[in-house]
Structure formats: structure tokens, C-alpha cells
Amino acid sequence: MATNLPVSMPEYLPATQSVRNLRVVVVDDLPEIAELMVDVLEMLGQIDVVAVAHDGIEAISAVQVYDPDLVIMDVNMPRMNGLDATLSIREMKTSAKVIIMSSDDASDTRVAALDAGADAFVSKDNIVQNCRVQLRQMFPEYYRTIH
């Protein structure tokens, strides 16, 4: 007796899949701004701040050690600025995305950041909302988990 069974059964994905947290390096020479960024990112959820650096040289080292998904970096810092650090990070062929942040919202700063290889530029004015918007655009798989 023949049965009408399908040749192959479709594979079904579970209703919910866990997505690992974003791994982020925060870079700012001012400790209070770095701490604020860590607090903001932790508040958003689904984010692990794996390192905090205070200049471009430390940022490059942190990227080499922690292989983050994202680097959020200030422009103006001692020893090595954020633009030069971004150029170096891009030469590393890492998949990490880079957001440059600055209190200087001038168009030439924005253009310089993108020319250096940054994926986005955000103003430090209203940093919480600006980061939230950029994270949703850059990491759509986290859209529902980033509040």
C-alpha cells in the first residue's frame, strides 16, 4: 500500500532564536564620557562593553584583543585621535563597525570621519538617542532588543 509522504520534510526554525550580545569597545579620553557611554549602552540591552580605551592606541589594542562588533570612538584624543585610529582599524581587516562621536558637529568633522572609514558619525548632543538610532540601523538583527 503506497502512502503519500513528502520526499523531504522542511526544516523549521524555533520560534525564538537567541542572538548573542553585541561586543562593543568604547573609546573616549574623558573618563566621565566613557562611563556615560558604558551606562547608555548597558541601558539599551543586548550589549556587552568588552573594553574601555582612552586614546586611539588603546583602541587599536582593544580591537586586536577583543574582536568587537562595534567601536564607538571620540575624535579628539591624546596620543592618537579617533580618525587615525579608525584608519588603522580598517587596515586590520576586522569586521568591526566604527561609530565616531564628537561634540563638534561641523560637516567637515563628519566628512573626515566617514573618509577615515567610520560607518557612522554621531553628535555627542543627545548621545542616547543618536546611538540608539545608529545601532538600530547598523545592527537590524538587534532592532527589537535595543530599546
Backbone as a ProteinNet text record, in pm:
[ID]
protein_1_A
[PRIMARY]
MATNLPVSMPEYLPATQSVRNLRVVVVDDLPEIAELMVDVLEMLGQIDVVAVAHDGIEAISAVQVYDPDLVIMDVNMPRMNGLDATLSIREMKTSAKVIIMSSDDASDTRVAALDAGADAFVSKDNIVQNCRVQLRQMFPEYYRTIH
[TERTIARY]
85.3	0	91.2	73.9	155.1	99.5	191.2	148.7	198.2	135	172.1	253.1	369.3	456.2	544.5	574.3	664.4	803.8	872.4	1006.1	1101.3	1092.5	1175.7	1091.2	1120.4	1046.5	1115.2	1040.8	1103.5	1160.6	1267.8	1325.8	1261.7	1217.6	1155.1	1248.4	1259.7	1341.5	1259.1	1322.1	1246.4	1183.8	1076.5	1003.8	1092.6	1180.4	1271.9	1414.1	1500	1640.8	1716.2	1811.5	1886.8	1996.7	2013.3	2117.3	2216.8	2344.5	2443	2447.9	2493	2504.1	2609.2	2587.5	2688	2808.1	2925.8	3050.1	3101.2	3114.8	3144.7	3269.4	3351.3	3462.9	3426.5	3436.1	3409.5	3543.8	3560	3686.8	3660.2	3705.6	3697.1	3802.6	3871.6	3977.4	3924.3	3800.8	3740.6	3670.3	3719	3660.5	3510.1	3464.2	3320.9	3236.2	3287.4	3214.8	3217.4	3332.7	3343.1	3244.9	3238.2	3145.6	3000.8	2969.4	2835.1	2799.8	2892.4	2866.7	2843.6	2922.8	2903.3	2763.8	2723.2	2590	2480	2496.3	2396.3	2384.4	2496.1	2494.2	2433.9	2469.6	2412.4	2263	2218.2	2076.5	1998.6	2061.7	1995.5	1973.3	2054.4	2038.4	2102.9	2126.3	2186.8	2324.6	2393.5	2525.5	2621.3	2737.8	2845.6	2958	2989.2	3105.4	3225.8	3308.8	3420.3	3547	3555.1	3673.2	3640.1	3711.5	3706.2	3849.4	3869.1	4001.2	3995.3	4113.1	4115.4	4193.5	4240.6	4303.5	4306	4347.7	4346.4	4437.1	4550.8	4643.9	4580.3	4517	4446.9	4330	4264.3	4151.8	4198	4309.7	4362.9	4395.9	4459.3	4491.3	4364.7	4263	4137.4	4070.6	4075.6	4016.7	4092.9	4224.4	4305.1	4275.5	4258.4	4238.6	4094.9	3995.9	3856.8	3772.8	3820.7	3746.6	3598.9	3573.1	3435.4	3352.9	3222.3	3131.4	3129.2	3156.1	3141.2	3243.7	3295.8	3379.8	3310.5	3285.4	3229.4	3341.4	3385	3509.3	3496.4	3556.1	3564.2	3666.4	3655.3	3751	3876.4	3860.8	3975.6	4024.3	4143	4203.5	4355.2	4423.9	4570.3	4633.7	4761.2	4844.9	4801.3	4677.7	4625.6	4477	4436.2	4295	4209.8	4079.7	3985.8	3988.5	4021	4026.6	4143.8	4261.8	4379.1	4359.6	4297.9	4271.4	4174.7	4075.2	3980.2	4051.3	4140.2	4218.8	4296.9	4359.6	4436.7	4347.5	4232.1	4137.9	4091.3	4066.3	4024.5	4134.3	4259.1	4370.7	4381.9	4326.2	4331	4236.5	4150.8	4053.1	3956.4	3928	3830.3	3688.9	3595.4	3456.2	3388.6	3461.9	3404.3	3356.7	3240.2	3189	3239.8	3252.7	3303.9	3205	3166.8	3088.8	3181.8	3199.5	3276.7	3178.4	3212.9	3128.5	3212.1	3145.6	3215.5	3116.2	3166.1	3083.7	3089.7	3184.4	3197.1	3113.2	2997.4	2903.4	2920.4	3034.8	3058.1	3064.6	3021.1	3016.9	3154.8	3260.8	3394.2	3441.1	3399.6	3432.7	3359.3	3234.2	3152.4	3213.1	3250.7	3310.3	3443.7	3525.6	3655.7	3638.9	3538.3	3512.7	3475.9	3388.6	3347.6	3461.5	3540.5	3658.2	3760.8	3769.9	3864.3	3817.6	3692.1	3639.7	3534.3	3490.8	3383.9	3255.1	3177	3048.1	2941	2963.7	2865.4	2932.5	2867.3	2910.2	2790.2	2812.6	2705.4	2755.7	2667.2	2696.8	2680	2764.4	2750.1	2627.8	2572.9	2447.4	2338.8	2264	2159	2216.8	2328.8	2402.5	2319.6	2230.2	2148.7	2063.6	1988.7	1902.8	1985.8	2094.5	2177.4	2236.7	2283.5	2338.5	2229.4	2116.2	2005.2	1968.6	1957.1	1922.2	2028.6	2155.4	2263.3	2270.3	2254.4	2259.2	2147	2029.9	1917.5	1944.5	2008.3	2038.9	2152.7	2255.8	2374.7	2357	2272.8	2253.2	2103.8	2040.1	1894.1	1850.3	1938.6	1903.1	1880.7	1925.6	1906.6	1794.3	1727.5	1630	1529.3	1478	1374.9	1431.4	1562.6	1619.1	1679.9	1709.7	1763.5	1646.9	1628.8	1511.7	1524.8
-115.4	0	123.2	212	333.2	444.3	522.4	638.4	764.1	871.4	999	1084.1	1034.7	1110.2	1202.8	1318.5	1408.5	1346.8	1379.3	1326.7	1377.6	1504.6	1558.3	1648.6	1643.8	1727	1862.2	1970.4	2102	2116.4	2192.2	2220.5	2347.4	2341.1	2456.3	2513.2	2643.1	2709.9	2730	2727.4	2753.7	2892.8	2909.3	3036.8	3152.1	3125.9	3230.2	3177.9	3260.8	3226.5	3327.3	3278.9	3373	3435.2	3562.7	3636.5	3678.7	3651.2	3689.9	3841.5	3888.2	4031.9	4093.3	4218.1	4293.4	4317.1	4299.4	4323.8	4460.9	4551.6	4691.4	4737.7	4816.6	4887.8	5035.9	5099.7	5242.9	5314.3	5424	5497.4	5646.1	5700.1	5843.9	5879.7	5990.3	6029.6	6084	6126.1	6177.5	6063.5	6025.8	5912.3	5926.3	6048.7	6065.4	6040.9	6074.8	6047	5897.7	5833.8	5689.2	5615.7	5656.8	5594.3	5617.3	5737.2	5766.9	5675	5657.2	5570.7	5426	5378	5242.2	5230	5326.8	5324.9	5326.3	5411.1	5421.5	5288.2	5231.1	5105.4	4992.5	4985.3	4881.5	4901	5026	5056.3	5007	5013.6	4971.5	4820.8	4744.7	4599.9	4529	4399.1	4312.9	4361.6	4431	4485.9	4454.3	4403.7	4383.1	4478.8	4570.5	4656.8	4573.5	4532.9	4442.9	4517.8	4647.3	4726.9	4874.4	4951.1	5096.6	5143.7	5223.8	5277.1	5429	5492.4	5637.2	5712.7	5641.6	5706.5	5606.6	5652	5568	5447.4	5461.1	5348.3	5237.1	5276	5177.1	5115.9	5194.5	5143.8	5033.3	5056.3	4956.4	4827.5	4839.4	4721.4	4647.8	4721.2	4659.5	4584.1	4639.5	4571.1	4442.1	4446.6	4325.8	4217.7	4257	4160.1	4107.3	4195.3	4158.1	4131.4	4167.2	4145.9	4185.6	4313.6	4357.8	4365.4	4375.9	4401.3	4549.5	4632.1	4776.1	4849.6	4959.3	5051.9	5187.5	5245.4	5379.9	5468.1	5564.1	5635.5	5785.3	5858.1	6003.2	6042.8	6164.3	6214.6	6267.6	6363.2	6433.8	6364.9	6302.6	6233.8	6249.7	6235.9	6244.4	6120.4	6128.8	6024.1	5985.9	5945.3	5917.3	5948.9	6031.8	6070.3	5957.6	5976.1	5875	5851.2	5954.2	5937.6	5848.3	5874.9	5792.2	5649.5	5635.6	5501.6	5425.8	5495.3	5431.3	5382.9	5465	5421.9	5294.3	5289.4	5171.1	5049	5070.2	4958.9	4904.1	4991	4945.9	4864.9	4901.7	4826.9	4687.3	4666.4	4536.6	4436.2	4479.9	4393	4326.4	4394.1	4344.9	4373.8	4297.7	4323	4423.5	4472.6	4568.9	4694.6	4737.6	4864.9	4974.3	5094.6	5206.5	5322.2	5371	5493.5	5597.7	5707.7	5819.9	5915.8	5960	6057.6	6181.3	6294.7	6419.4	6524.6	6615.8	6730.9	6835.7	6820	6907.2	6847.3	6905.2	6852.4	6918.8	6982.2	7050.5	6947.8	6988.8	6896.4	6845	6927.7	6879.6	6767.9	6771.2	6663.7	6536.2	6551	6437	6373.4	6455.7	6406.1	6338.6	6398.1	6339.8	6203.1	6188.7	6060.4	5953.2	5987	5890	5860	5960.4	5939.5	5847.9	5852.1	5766.8	5621.8	5599	5462.5	5433.4	5537.3	5516.6	5478.3	5395.2	5355.3	5459.1	5538.7	5641.1	5746.9	5861.2	5972.4	6013.2	6032.2	6082.5	6200.7	6293.9	6408	6366.6	6419.9	6391.2	6460.2	6558.6	6618.6	6512.3	6487	6384.9	6248	6211.7	6090.4	5963.2	5958.8	5838.9	5810.7	5909.1	5889.7	5866.1	5939.9	5923.6	5782.9	5729.9	5593.5	5490	5508.9	5416	5407.5	5520.9	5523.5	5453.3	5484.5	5422.8	5272	5228.6	5085	5010.7	5068.8	5005.1	4995.8	5096.2	5093.5	4998.1	4996.5	4916.6	4768.8	4740.2	4603	4570.9	4558.7	4537.9	4409.3	4310	4187.9	4210.9	4325.6	4360.8	4463.3	4498.1	4606.8	4590.7	4470.8	4452.1	4446.9	4423.8	4412	4541.4	4636	4765.8	4859.4	4898.8	4978.7	5123.4
0	0	0	-93.8	-109	-21.7	34.4	112.7	43.6	64.2	3.5	100.6	141.3	230.2	147.5	199.6	125.7	117	8.9	-12.3	95.1	126.8	234.5	321.6	446.6	540.7	551.7	550.5	565.7	706.1	715.7	846.9	900.9	1023	1086.6	1190.6	1189.7	1288.9	1414.8	1527.6	1650.1	1646.2	1718.7	1719.2	1763.9	1857.4	1901.2	1892.1	1843.1	1838.4	1922.8	1998.2	2079.8	1993.7	2009.6	1939.9	2047.7	2022.3	2123.7	2134.6	2246.8	2269.3	2177.3	2140.2	2065.1	2155.2	2100.5	2173.8	2131.5	2228.9	2199	2275.6	2205	2266.8	2267	2382.6	2397	2409.9	2334	2335	2352.8	2465.1	2489.7	2592.9	2570.9	2663.6	2795.6	2799.5	2922.7	2996	3113.4	3185.8	3209.1	3237.9	3263.7	3138.7	3022	2897	2867.3	2886.7	2865.9	2957.7	3084.8	3179.2	3138.5	3092.2	3043.7	2927.3	2833.4	2718.2	2761.5	2855.7	2906.7	2967.3	3048	3109.5	3004	2902.9	2795.9	2722.3	2687.2	2611.9	2694.8	2821.2	2906.8	2925.2	2928.5	2940.4	2817.4	2701.9	2578.4	2574.5	2642.5	2647.8	2530.5	2547.2	2444.7	2401.7	2489.5	2457.9	2571.7	2534.6	2630.9	2596.3	2686.6	2667.3	2711.3	2614.8	2643.5	2680.9	2646.1	2680.7	2673.8	2755.9	2751	2729.3	2625.2	2592.6	2601.7	2617.5	2637.3	2530.8	2428.8	2313.6	2198.3	2082.2	1963.8	1972	2037.8	2051.3	2135.1	2245.6	2328	2251.2	2167	2087.8	1993	1925.1	1832.8	1907.5	2023.1	2104	2146.1	2187.4	2230.9	2116.5	1996.7	1880.4	1852.3	1861.7	1838.9	1942.2	2066.3	2174.2	2178.8	2164.3	2189.8	2065.8	1947	1822.6	1837.1	1864.8	1889.4	1760.7	1779.6	1667.4	1634.9	1736.1	1722.5	1809.1	1753.9	1828.4	1823.5	1939.6	1947.1	2000.2	1916.7	1944.9	1926.1	2019	2012	1904.2	1854.3	1754.8	1821.9	1910	1968.6	2095.2	2083.4	2197.3	2189.1	2303.1	2302.4	2238.2	2212.7	2153.4	2012	1992	1858.2	1857	1760	1754.6	1694.7	1703.4	1656.8	1507.4	1429.6	1283.8	1244.5	1302.1	1271.9	1322.7	1437.7	1491.1	1400.4	1347.7	1256.3	1130.9	1076.2	959.9	991.6	1106.8	1146.9	1167	1226.5	1247.4	1113.2	1017.8	884.2	815.9	838	779.7	839.8	957.8	1024.2	960.2	872.6	805.2	903.6	1012.1	1107.9	1055.8	1102.1	1062.9	1156.4	1254.7	1349.9	1278.5	1315.5	1266.2	1359.9	1305.8	1384.7	1378.5	1495.2	1506.5	1567.7	1498.3	1550.7	1616.7	1737.9	1807.5	1838.5	1836.9	1865.7	1910.5	1993.7	2030.1	1919.3	1827.5	1710.5	1598	1575.7	1476.7	1340.1	1315.8	1188	1075.2	959	845.5	807.1	824.1	788.1	882.5	1008.9	1101.9	1063	1027.5	983.1	858.2	761.5	636.6	664.6	750.2	783.9	849.8	934.1	999.8	898	807.2	705.1	609.2	576.1	490	556.4	687.8	760.8	766.2	729.1	727.5	831.4	903.7	1001.4	929.1	994.4	938.4	966.8	1071	1107.2	1193.9	1200.5	1284.9	1368.2	1499.1	1585.1	1666.4	1686.6	1771.8	1917.3	2004	2146.8	2205.4	2134.2	2177.1	2161.5	2265.6	2265.2	2227	2290.3	2255.9	2271.7	2370	2390.7	2268.2	2222.7	2106.3	1980.3	1964.5	1844.6	1836	1947.2	1947.5	1921.1	1982.6	1962	1813.3	1748.5	1606	1523	1548.4	1471.2	1493	1615.9	1643.5	1572.6	1570.6	1500.1	1350.2	1293.3	1150.7	1118.6	1202.7	1175.3	1208.8	1306.5	1352.3	1357.4	1242.1	1240.7	1311.4	1321.7	1392	1541.4	1591.3	1731.1	1748.9	1641.9	1643.9	1758.5	1777.2	1878.5	2019.5	2029.8	2163.5	2211.6	2119.1	2159.1	2183.9	2306.6	2346.3	2306.5
[MASK]
+++++++++++++++++++++++++++++++++++++++++++++++++++++++++++++++++++++++++++++++++++++++++++++++++++++++++++++++++++++++++++++++++++++++++++++++++++

